[in-house]
Amino acid sequence: MSKVRIGIVGCGGIANQKHMPAMRKNGTLCEIVATCDIIKERAQKAAEEYGATGCKVYEDYHDLLANPNVEVVHVCTPNVSHSEITIAAFEAGKHVYCEKPMSHSTEEAQKMLDAWRTSGMQFTIGYQNRCRAEVQNLHAACEAGDLGDIYYAQAWAIRRRAVPTWGVFPNKALQGGGPLIDIGTHALDITLWCMNNYDVESISGSVFYKLGGLQQATEGNLFGPWDPKTYEVEDSAFGFIKMKNGAAINLFASWALNLLDSREASTTLCGTKEGAEIHSGMSYPQNELIYNRGRNGQLMEERLTPQGDVAYFGGGGDVEGVIDNRQWLEAIQKGTEPLVKPEQAFVITKVLDNIYKAARENREIRFD
């Protein structure tokens, strides 16, 4: 079977930390034949480090899409540009892997869905945390019915002080938001996927702009002090999600919050048979999955501790990114569904978008 030929649009942090290292490790399945960035030097560097022989370099993504040698496009650009590039890629007859979140708004995400359905191409979104060992274990337990009826959950994306100080993260016009749309999206994805419940009834939420503009709050930030004068997005956000079957989810997200427990890309699930929670983030030396239930007249816990580390801050591509990339490439080659389905990612974008809206309008938002 021939290698999948990939074009990279956006050669910044996530492309270098996740996408391209994963493709290198899956080099028997794919090759990078084109790179594109508005800063041509970045595209050139990516082509030299990761590209196949003769890899083309572009500044305009339209030129990359016009290249008939490109079969698949990975969209690794700021959130606000996801829709525009993805739709153009489908119109050019390309498969698309778009980095999370699907989009910054429900309306743009809907346009992406419509373009995908018209195109007949493959489409997925970058929720690689589904491929972590402890998440796979929990998902299998949920599928088997081990937890029973899951009626309450908590989606955790809490950083005490870990505001990104590079790229466009604090730029609201380009990103659409802060920690809620950046890391809250992963926690919500894990939670909904394990619950296998995407039928939302209503949303309420609170979004805070308390610490981002304070110079004193920058002390101790994992990535060094940020500039309070250019910080435009929320520093924390909290949502309450009620599902149509009566289940409820609390979503917690922050880059900066005066809270000791830093728990990220994690979930807590409460079922009628047992509960489970994943611990991951800066407060935990390694990821762990804990099941809790009653047995033989006593409450007990069962702990599983797959090896874990801090995602994508060491460079070189984490194992879940490699697994995610492999299943995506195999889906293209075999014509099967990828692990992350576009319809699922759409619900996540719609929930996040409406938490922001509920906070702005100080009201509950009901879904149709």
C-alpha positions in Angstrom: 0.0 0.0 0.0 1.4 3.4 -1.0 2.2 6.0 1.6 -0.4 8.7 2.4 0.9 12.1 1.1 0.4 14.9 3.6 0.5 18.7 3.4 0.9 20.7 6.6 -0.8 24.1 6.9 0.7 25.9 9.9 4.2 25.0 11.0 4.2 26.4 14.5 4.1 24.8 17.9 1.6 22.0 17.6 2.8 20.9 14.2 6.4 20.6 15.6 5.4 19.1 18.9 2.7 16.6 17.8 1.9 16.3 14.1 5.2 16.0 12.3 7.1 13.9 14.9 4.2 11.5 14.9 4.3 11.3 11.1 8.0 10.6 11.3 7.4 7.7 13.7 4.7 6.4 11.3 7.0 6.9 8.3 6.0 3.6 6.8 2.5 4.9 6.4 2.9 8.5 5.3 5.2 11.2 4.0 5.1 15.0 4.2 5.1 16.3 0.6 4.2 20.0 1.3 4.5 22.5 4.1 2.8 25.9 4.4 3.1 28.8 6.8 2.6 32.6 6.6 6.2 32.8 7.8 8.0 31.1 5.0 11.1 30.3 7.1 9.0 28.1 9.4 7.6 26.2 6.4 11.1 25.8 5.0 12.4 24.5 8.3 9.6 22.0 8.6 10.2 20.8 5.1 13.9 20.3 5.8 13.4 18.5 9.1 10.4 16.4 8.3 9.6 16.6 4.6 10.1 13.9 2.0 12.6 14.5 -0.8 11.3 17.3 -3.0 8.9 18.6 -0.3 7.2 21.8 -1.6 7.1 24.9 0.5 4.3 27.5 0.4 3.3 30.7 2.1 -0.3 30.6 0.8 -2.4 27.5 1.7 -4.4 27.9 -1.5 -1.2 27.0 -3.4 -0.7 23.9 -1.3 -4.3 22.8 -1.9 -3.7 23.2 -5.7 -0.9 20.6 -5.5 -2.3 17.4 -6.8 0.3 15.4 -5.0 -1.2 16.3 -1.6 -3.9 13.8 -0.5 -4.4 14.9 3.1 -4.2 18.3 4.8 -3.4 18.8 8.5 -4.7 22.1 9.7 -2.4 23.4 12.5 -3.3 27.1 12.5 -5.0 29.4 15.0 -8.6 28.4 15.9 -10.3 31.2 14.0 -8.8 30.0 10.7 -9.8 26.3 11.0 -13.1 26.7 9.2 -11.8 28.6 6.2 -8.9 26.3 5.5 -10.8 23.1 6.2 -13.6 24.0 3.8 -11.2 25.0 1.1 -9.4 21.7 1.5 -12.6 19.7 1.1 -13.5 21.7 -2.0 -10.0 20.8 -3.3 -10.7 17.1 -2.8 -8.5 16.6 0.2 -8.9 14.6 3.4 -8.6 16.8 6.5 -7.2 16.4 10.0 -8.0 19.6 11.8 -6.3 20.4 15.1 -8.7 20.9 18.1 -11.0 22.6 18.7 -13.0 22.0 15.5 -13.7 25.8 15.4 -14.2 28.8 17.6 -17.9 29.0 16.9 -20.9 26.8 16.3 -21.7 28.5 13.0 -18.2 27.9 11.5 -18.2 24.3 12.8 -21.5 23.7 11.1 -20.0 25.0 7.8 -17.2 22.6 8.2 -19.6 19.7 8.7 -21.6 20.7 5.7 -18.5 20.9 3.5 -17.3 17.5 4.7 -20.6 15.8 4.0 -20.7 17.2 0.5 -17.0 16.3 -0.2 -17.1 12.5 0.5 -13.6 12.9 2.1 -12.3 11.8 5.5 -12.4 14.2 8.4 -11.3 14.1 12.0 -10.3 16.5 14.8 -7.2 16.4 17.0 -8.4 14.8 20.3 -5.4 12.5 20.7 -6.0 12.1 24.5 -8.5 9.3 23.6 -5.5 7.2 22.8 -3.9 7.4 26.3 -3.8 4.0 28.0 -5.9 5.0 31.0 -8.5 6.8 28.8 -8.8 3.6 26.6 -9.2 1.5 29.8 -11.9 3.7 31.2 -13.7 3.9 27.8 -13.7 0.1 27.6 -15.1 -0.2 31.1 -17.9 2.3 30.2 -18.7 0.4 27.0 -18.9 -2.9 29.0 -21.3 -1.3 31.4 -19.0 -1.6 34.4 -20.0 1.8 35.8 -23.7 1.3 35.2 -25.7 4.4 34.4 -23.3 7.3 34.4 -25.4 10.2 35.7 -22.8 12.8 36.9 -19.4 13.7 35.6 -16.6 16.3 36.1 -14.4 17.4 33.2 -11.1 18.7 34.5 -8.8 21.2 32.7 -7.3 23.1 35.7 -3.9 24.7 35.7 -2.8 26.7 38.7 -0.3 28.8 36.7 0.5 27.6 33.1 -0.5 30.4 30.8 1.0 29.8 27.3 3.5 32.6 26.6 4.2 31.8 22.9 2.2 32.0 19.7 -1.3 33.6 19.7 -2.8 31.9 22.7 -3.8 35.2 24.5 -5.1 36.7 21.3 -8.9 36.6 21.4 -9.3 37.6 17.7 -7.2 34.6 16.5 -8.0 32.0 19.1 -11.6 32.8 20.1 -11.0 32.2 23.8 -8.5 31.0 26.4 -8.3 27.9 28.6 -11.9 26.8 28.0 -11.4 26.5 24.2 -7.8 25.4 24.5 -7.7 22.7 27.2 -11.3 22.5 28.4 -12.0 21.0 25.0 -9.8 17.9 25.7 -11.4 17.3 29.1 -14.9 17.6 27.7 -14.0 15.3 24.8 -12.8 12.5 27.1 -15.9 12.9 29.3 -18.5 12.8 26.6 -16.7 10.0 24.7 -16.6 7.8 27.8 -20.2 8.6 28.7 -21.2 8.0 25.0 -23.6 10.8 25.5 -23.8 13.8 23.1 -27.4 14.8 23.6 -27.2 18.2 25.4 -30.3 19.8 26.8 -28.9 23.0 28.4 -25.8 25.0 29.2 -24.9 27.6 31.8 -21.6 29.0 32.8 -19.3 31.6 34.2 -16.2 33.0 32.6 -13.6 35.0 34.5 -11.1 37.7 33.4 -9.5 38.2 36.9 -5.8 37.2 36.8 -4.8 37.7 33.2 -4.3 41.4 33.5 -2.6 41.4 36.9 1.2 41.6 36.9 1.5 39.9 40.3 -0.5 36.9 39.0 2.3 36.1 36.5 4.7 35.0 39.2 5.5 31.3 39.1 3.9 30.7 35.7 5.3 27.5 34.3 6.3 29.1 31.0 7.5 32.4 32.5 5.7 35.6 33.0 3.1 36.6 30.4 2.4 40.2 29.4 -0.8 41.4 31.2 -1.1 44.3 28.7 -1.6 41.9 25.8 -3.6 39.2 27.5 -7.1 39.3 26.1 -8.8 36.0 26.9 -10.3 34.5 30.0 -8.1 33.0 32.7 -10.7 30.6 33.9 -14.2 29.3 33.0 -16.7 26.9 34.4 -19.7 25.3 32.7 -22.7 23.2 33.8 -24.0 20.9 31.1 -27.3 19.1 31.5 -28.0 16.2 29.2 -31.3 15.2 27.8 -31.3 11.9 29.8 -30.9 13.9 33.0 -27.1 13.4 33.4 -25.1 16.4 34.4 -21.5 17.5 33.8 -19.4 20.2 35.5 -16.6 21.5 33.3 -13.6 23.3 34.9 -11.0 25.1 32.9 -8.1 27.5 33.8 -4.7 28.6 32.8 -4.3 30.7 36.0 -6.4 30.0 39.2 -5.5 30.1 42.8 -6.2 26.4 43.4 -3.7 23.8 44.5 -4.9 20.8 42.5 -3.7 21.2 38.8 -5.7 18.5 37.0 -5.8 18.5 33.2 -7.2 16.3 30.4 -9.0 14.4 33.2 -12.5 13.2 34.0 -14.5 12.0 37.0 -17.4 9.7 36.2 -20.1 8.6 38.7 -22.2 5.6 37.8 -24.8 3.5 39.6 -22.4 0.5 39.8 -19.1 2.3 40.5 -17.2 5.5 39.9 -13.9 6.3 38.1 -11.6 9.2 37.8 -8.5 10.0 35.8 -5.7 12.1 37.4 -3.4 13.8 35.0 -1.7 17.2 35.1 1.0 19.1 36.9 -0.1 17.9 40.4 0.4 14.3 39.5 3.9 12.7 38.8 2.2 10.2 36.5 -1.3 9.6 35.1 -3.6 7.4 37.0 -7.0 5.8 36.7 -8.9 5.1 39.9 -12.1 3.0 40.0 -14.2 3.1 43.3 -17.0 0.9 44.4 -18.3 -1.1 47.3 -17.2 -4.7 47.7 -17.6 -7.3 50.4 -19.1 -4.8 52.8 -16.4 -2.1 52.3 -15.6 0.8 50.0 -12.6 0.1 47.9 -10.4 1.7 45.2 -8.5 0.1 42.3 -5.6 2.2 40.9 -4.1 1.8 37.5 -1.0 3.9 36.7 0.1 3.9 33.1 3.3 5.7 32.5 2.6 9.4 31.8 4.4 12.7 31.3 3.6 16.3 30.4 2.0 16.3 26.9 4.0 17.9 24.1 6.3 20.1 26.2 9.4 17.9 25.7 9.2 17.7 21.9 9.4 14.5 19.9 5.8 13.5 19.8 4.0 11.7 22.7 2.8 8.2 22.3 -0.9 9.1 22.2 -0.1 11.4 19.3 1.6 8.6 17.4 -1.2 6.2 18.0 -3.8 8.8 17.0 -1.9 9.6 13.8 -1.6 5.9 13.0 -5.3 5.2 13.3 -6.0 8.3 11.2 -3.7 7.1 8.4 -5.1 3.6 8.5 -8.6 5.0 8.3 -7.7 6.8 5.1 -6.0 3.8 3.6 -8.8 1.4 4.5 -11.7 3.8 4.0 -12.9 3.2 7.6 -14.1 5.8 10.2 -11.5 7.6 12.3 -11.6 7.4 16.1 -12.8 11.0 16.5 -15.9 11.6 14.5 -16.7 15.1 13.2 -20.2 15.0 14.7 -18.7 14.4 18.1 -16.3 17.3 17.7 -19.1 19.5 16.6 -21.0 19.0 19.8 -17.9 19.9 21.8 -17.5 23.2 19.9 -21.2 23.9 20.4 -21.0 23.3 24.1 -17.9 25.5 24.6 -19.3 28.3 22.4 -22.5 28.3 24.4 -20.7 28.4 27.8 -19.1 31.6 26.6 -22.6 32.8 25.4 -24.3 31.8 28.7 -21.7 33.7 30.7 -22.0 36.8 28.5 -25.8 36.9 28.6 -26.1 35.6 32.2 -28.7 33.0 31.3 -29.1 29.3 30.7 -28.9 28.3 27.0 -31.2 25.5 25.9 -30.4 23.4 22.9 -33.0 22.5 20.3 
